[in-house]
Amino acid sequence: MRAWFARYNITMKYREKCRTPSDVNEDFPILKKYASSCWHITEFGVRNVTSTWAFLASFPHKMGSYDICRLPNIELALSLARKARINFTFIKGNVLESRDCQFAEKEVKLRWNT
């Protein structure tokens, strides 16, 4: 798959998630806007791989996502990101107890309360 086609698929997935009611779907354009100004994105709490698509649709150079469980639907995000030439990794772990969590300094950090 060519990079442009993977980017198209990420954009389509983002648009689908924008239209799918959830606790954060209305905030996706804001997430994408802020993420677009970042070179590296770190996401804590992937849950059902929903907001991940807003971050990927900003096409960062590097992205890391952490969660305590790895759900099967993260695989599509990882695959499309790799094909779109986004350096995307998923780390299974509890960020509240881990000292291994790393994120880029001087980037935008958002705290999302739901």
Sequence and secondary structure as in RCSB ss.txt:
>XXXX:A:sequence
MRAWFARYNITMKYREKCRTPSDVNEDFPILKKYASSCWHITEFGVRNVTSTWAFLASFPHKMGSYDICRLPNIE
LALSLARKARINFTFIKGNVLESRDCQFAEKEVKLRWNT
>XXXX:A:secstr
  HHHHHHHHHHHHHHHHHS  SSGGGHHHHHHHHTT SEEEEE  TTT HHHHHHTT  SEEEEEESS  TTHH
HHHHHHHHTT EEEEEES TTT S     TTS       
